[in-house]
Amino acid sequence: MNYQWKIPKYTAVSAQVAGEHIEELEAIHGKVTPKILLDDSRPTEAVLHPLYEWDDQIAAEKYRLSQSGDIVRNLVIICPIEITPEPRRITIARVEQEPTSEKETIPKQEVAPVRAFVSVRENDENAYKSVSKVVRDEDLYAQAVGDIFKAIAELKAKYANLASFKEAFREALKEALSEELDDE
């Protein structure tokens, strides 16, 4: 395999070296988990050791920052909302009638969870803004919609690649099995 970093922030170890090492761990353990990778990387001479922050004070602060992001990203709006910025209208709810008796009906609300805060870039800084503020600001709204389309394109590419890997794997398996049968 030819490896490269998706985001080039791990420059201390080449992507090729990291990928091949992780393949070795998978061969040894039958899988790779974050715990397996971390435990393997603890010794100072370990291949992936330089990719980690080993100063506990700095690592703790980075972890808390990561937790802060997780907290914001995991908050969702669980009640129906209707946001009406000018000039567009967004409604996040579907109302249905469900009978409670033969003569009476009450509205039923179905709601898909919606992130309460959206990641935006403003003044050269990434930050979170409430979804209600984002849909009311034309620039932030355009940015959020652009991010949605980018994410959709990335998902399509990700799963298109997965399908092509399946075919490549199938061919490699056929070849390996035919070689094994030829050896017998």
C-alpha positions in Angstrom: 0.0 0.0 0.0 1.0 3.6 -0.6 0.2 5.7 2.5 0.0 9.4 2.9 -1.4 11.6 5.7 -4.9 13.0 5.1 -4.0 16.0 7.2 -0.2 16.6 7.2 0.2 17.3 10.9 2.1 14.1 11.7 5.4 15.0 10.1 7.7 13.4 12.7 7.0 10.0 11.0 6.3 9.3 7.4 2.8 8.1 6.5 4.4 5.1 4.7 6.3 4.1 7.8 3.2 4.6 10.1 0.9 2.7 7.8 3.3 -0.3 7.4 3.8 -0.4 11.2 0.0 -0.4 11.8 -0.3 -3.2 9.3 2.3 -5.2 11.4 0.2 -4.5 14.5 -2.9 -5.8 12.8 -1.0 -8.9 11.8 0.1 -9.5 15.3 -3.2 -8.7 17.1 -5.7 -9.5 14.4 -7.0 -5.9 14.7 -5.8 -2.4 15.6 -7.5 -0.4 18.4 -6.5 3.0 19.8 -5.3 1.1 23.0 -3.1 -1.3 21.0 -1.6 1.6 19.1 -1.0 3.7 22.2 0.5 0.8 24.2 2.8 0.0 21.2 3.9 3.6 21.0 4.8 4.1 24.7 8.5 3.1 24.5 10.7 6.0 23.4 12.2 3.9 20.6 8.7 2.9 19.3 8.1 3.8 15.6 5.1 6.0 16.4 6.3 7.4 19.7 7.2 10.8 18.2 3.6 11.4 17.0 2.3 11.6 20.6 2.4 14.3 23.2 4.2 12.7 26.2 4.3 15.7 28.5 1.3 14.9 30.7 0.5 18.5 31.5 0.4 19.5 27.9 -1.4 16.3 26.9 -4.0 16.8 29.7 -4.8 20.3 28.4 -5.0 19.1 24.8 -7.3 16.3 25.9 -9.6 18.8 27.7 -9.7 20.9 24.6 -10.7 17.8 22.6 -13.4 17.1 25.2 -14.7 20.6 24.9 -15.1 20.1 21.2 -16.9 16.8 21.8 -19.2 18.5 24.2 -20.2 21.2 21.8 -20.5 18.8 18.8 -22.7 16.4 20.8 -25.3 18.9 21.8 -28.4 18.5 19.7 -31.7 20.3 19.6 -34.3 17.7 20.6 -37.5 19.7 20.3 -39.1 20.9 17.1 -37.8 24.3 16.1 -38.9 26.7 13.5 -36.3 29.3 12.5 -37.5 32.1 10.2 -34.7 34.3 9.0 -35.4 36.8 6.2 -35.9 36.0 3.4 -35.7 32.2 3.7 -37.6 29.8 6.0 -36.3 26.6 7.6 -38.6 24.3 9.4 -37.2 21.3 11.2 -40.3 19.3 12.2 -43.0 17.2 10.7 -46.5 17.4 12.3 -48.9 14.6 12.0 -52.3 13.8 13.4 -52.6 10.8 15.6 -56.0 9.8 17.0 -56.2 9.4 20.8 -59.8 8.4 20.6 -62.5 8.0 18.0 -63.4 11.7 18.1 -60.2 13.4 19.1 -56.8 14.0 17.4 -53.7 15.7 18.7 -50.6 16.9 16.8 -47.6 14.6 16.9 -44.2 16.0 16.4 -41.4 14.0 14.8 -37.9 15.5 15.1 -34.6 14.5 13.8 -31.8 15.6 16.2 -30.0 18.7 14.8 -26.7 19.9 16.1 -27.3 22.8 18.4 -23.9 24.5 17.4 -22.2 24.6 14.0 -18.5 24.9 13.4 -17.7 28.0 11.4 -14.6 30.0 10.4 -14.7 33.6 11.4 -11.8 36.1 11.6 -9.3 33.4 10.7 -10.5 31.3 13.7 -12.6 28.2 14.0 -15.4 28.5 16.4 -18.9 27.2 17.2 -22.0 29.3 16.7 -25.6 28.3 17.6 -27.5 27.0 14.6 -30.1 29.7 15.1 -27.5 32.4 14.7 -25.9 30.7 11.7 -29.1 30.5 9.7 -29.7 34.2 10.4 -26.3 35.4 9.1 -26.0 35.1 5.3 -22.3 34.6 5.2 -22.2 32.0 8.0 -25.3 30.3 6.5 -23.5 30.0 3.1 -20.4 28.7 4.8 -22.5 26.0 6.7 -24.3 24.9 3.5 -21.0 24.8 1.7 -19.6 22.6 4.5 -22.6 20.3 4.1 -22.0 19.9 0.4 -18.3 19.3 1.0 -19.1 16.6 3.6 -21.6 14.9 1.2 -18.9 14.9 -1.5 -16.4 13.4 1.0 -18.8 10.7 2.0 -19.5 9.8 -1.6 -15.8 9.6 -2.3 -15.2 7.6 0.8 -17.8 5.0 0.0 -16.9 4.9 -3.7 -13.4 4.0 -2.7 -14.6 1.4 -0.3 -16.5 -0.2 -3.1 -13.4 -0.2 -5.4 -11.3 -1.7 -2.6 -13.9 -4.5 -2.3 -13.4 -5.3 -5.9 -9.6 -5.1 -5.6 -9.7 -7.3 -2.5 -11.9 -9.9 -4.3 -9.4 -10.0 -7.2 -6.5 -10.4 -4.8 -8.3 -13.2 -2.9 -9.0 -15.0 -6.2 -5.4 -14.8 -7.2 -4.2 -15.9 -3.8 -6.5 -18.9 -3.7 -5.6 -19.9 -7.2 -1.9 -19.8 -6.3 -2.5 -21.8 -3.2 -4.4 -24.4 -5.3 -1.6 -24.5 -7.8 0.9 -25.2 -5.0 -1.0 -28.3 -3.9 
